[in-house]
Amino acid sequence: MRFAHVRTPGTDGLELAVIAESRAFPTRAMFPGAPHLLQELIEGGDDLLDRVRAAALDPDARGTGIPLESVTYGPAVPTPPVVLAIGLNYAAHSSELGLKADTAPTVFVLWPNSLSAHDETTTWRRALSESVDYEAELGVVIGRPAKDVSPDDALAHVWGYTVVNDITARDIQFSEAQWSRCKSFDGFTPNGPFIVTADEIPDPQDLHIWAVVDGQTVQDASTGQMIRSVATLVSHLSRSATLLPGTLISTGSPGGAGYSRDPQIFLRDRSTVTVGVDGIGELTTHCRIIG
């Protein structure tokens, strides 16, 4: 199934909707006690997902829906317990940055203020950075608590997948030992617009991932090029702490970052960047630099 958080005409708040047939079907109206947000759906477990699935297939329960061109989007994952990001998980990307992929995954946390949505505008001050880069990434959302899970069992704990753009201030990244701040400016973690349930993605290591900046394709790769697979990452992260339902994991970016290009390509005032993963969706961010 495919879900999104949407704002419908005449409303301000976000609500969860099933996305099908180019329409959004708000889940809240499908049956009494239906989830209003993704976190509620995830925490409700398989039984709640099955109820939503059945209602979405029933024309009387799901209603007529709203054309997608009439809605605006919120983040696919707006209130995760934590956002865990993986660095240097594609050999081409670690090489182009001149950084060595360590024997264990590079892990950092992204701050909640950085979460933003499809087709929103991300703004930063010129004095903070003029070296802001894009990174197309596959996002993984945990469904069941994961603690000390093996790689063979790890994907059973994944609820679904989304698209993430791990926007990065490269000058700050290379001037500080920890990467959280350079990637956590307001709006620097767009995700969405859709999240698809895990059953829709038979193999997360067989997905086309790409990025386009101002009309130019700048990343074009496969998730099969990850140094560490989704299953390996979930297993590794679960060893030190329980991964809670709703946790968002951004799994690293392939080669083609703007920093490494000749000439370099950074996000400029009024740039538009679209990142995508085939089978999941396309995520667009508009950029404004002020000051």
C-alpha positions, -999 to 999 in steps of 0.1 A, spaced: 0 0 0 10 36 -5 4 63 21 10 100 24 3 128 49 -18 154 31 -36 187 36 -69 187 19 -86 218 6 -99 240 34 -79 224 61 -46 232 78 -37 200 96 -20 169 82 -39 136 79 -29 102 67 -43 91 34 -41 60 12 -29 69 -22 -45 50 -51 -58 57 -85 -43 93 -85 -65 101 -55 -60 105 -17 -84 86 6 -81 99 42 -79 70 66 -98 88 94 -131 84 76 -128 47 68 -140 33 101 -144 43 138 -110 45 154 -91 46 122 -56 62 124 -52 98 116 -14 98 113 13 73 102 27 68 137 -7 56 149 -10 32 120 25 17 127 19 14 164 -14 -4 157 5 -33 142 -6 -57 115 -42 -59 126 -48 -22 121 -30 -22 88 -52 -51 77 -83 -31 86 -71 -1 67 -62 -23 37 -97 -39 37 -114 -5 40 -93 9 12 -106 -18 -11 -142 -11 -2 -157 18 -22 -183 24 5 -157 26 33 -130 46 15 -153 72 -2 -146 91 -34 -113 105 -23 -96 137 -34 -76 143 -66 -39 144 -58 -36 178 -76 -59 192 -49 -37 183 -19 -5 194 -5 19 171 13 35 168 47 65 147 54 59 110 49 74 105 84 66 137 103 71 125 139 96 97 141 110 87 175 144 94 160 160 98 125 192 78 121 213 86 91 241 65 76 271 81 60 295 67 34 274 37 25 282 38 -13 318 33 -23 315 60 -51 302 86 -26 329 79 1 356 80 -26 344 113 -42 343 130 -7 378 117 0 366 98 31 372 62 40 343 39 46 350 25 80 348 -11 92 314 -2 108 287 21 95 290 58 101 259 68 120 246 102 130 213 116 142 192 142 123 173 168 143 135 169 141 134 205 128 150 194 96 120 173 85 102 188 56 78 178 28 76 173 -9 73 206 -29 82 228 1 108 255 1 139 251 22 156 284 32 190 291 47 211 321 53 240 328 29 263 335 59 258 300 72 267 282 40 271 286 3 282 250 -2 248 232 2 246 198 -14 219 172 -23 219 135 -14 193 111 -27 186 83 -2 163 54 5 144 59 37 135 29 59 108 30 85 108 5 114 75 -12 122 82 -36 150 107 -30 179 141 -43 168 166 -54 194 196 -77 186 180 -89 153 200 -108 128 204 -97 92 183 -126 82 154 -114 104 159 -76 101 136 -69 71 107 -84 91 110 -54 113 107 -29 84 72 -13 80 79 6 48 101 27 26 102 63 16 125 88 -2 149 112 16 170 141 5 199 144 30 207 180 23 242 189 36 262 220 42 296 207 30 317 235 44 303 228 79 306 190 74 343 193 67 349 217 96 333 197 124 339 162 136 302 154 139 278 156 110 245 162 127 245 200 125 256 203 89 226 181 79 200 195 103 193 230 92 156 237 92 141 218 63 173 199 54 156 164 56 128 164 31 111 130 30 82 116 11 58 123 -4 49 87 -2 57 58 21 50 23 7 46 -8 28 74 -33 29 54 -59 9 55 -35 -21 93 -37 -21 104 -73 -25 141 -64 -25 153 -30 -12 187 -37 -28 172 -36 -63 159 -1 -67 169 27 -91 178 58 -71 185 92 -87 186 130 -83 180 159 -107 192 195 -99 178 223 -121 171 199 -149 204 181 -148 206 144 -137 234 143 -111 229 110 -94 219 78 -112 225 45 -93 211 14 -77 205 6 -41 223 -26 -49 255 -6 -47 252 0 -10 282 -12 10 259 -24 37 224 -36 29 192 -24 46 191 -57 65 227 -53 76 221 -17 88 189 -26 107 207 -55 124 238 -33 133 217 -5 147 196 -28 168 226 -42 186 231 -11 207 196 2 212 161 -9 205 148 5 172 113 18 181 83 17 157 83 47 134 121 52 135 133 66 102 167 54 88 183 72 59 206 47 43 232 67 25 237 84 -8 253 71 -41 280 89 -60 274 121 -79 273 147 -51 277 183 -62 308 188 -40 329 163 -60 319 176 -95 341 197 -117 328 223 -117 310 218 -84 272 219 -83 257 234 -51 221 243 -45 216 279 -54 190 305 -46 159 293 -65 174 259 -73 150 230 -76 162 195 -67 142 163 -72 153 130 -58 136 97 -64 135 60 -59 117 39 -85 87 22 -71 84 47 -42 82 82 -56 98 115 -64 105 142 -38 110 178 -49 126 206 -28 127 243 -38 157 263 -24 160 299 -12 191 316 1 186 348 21 209 375 34 
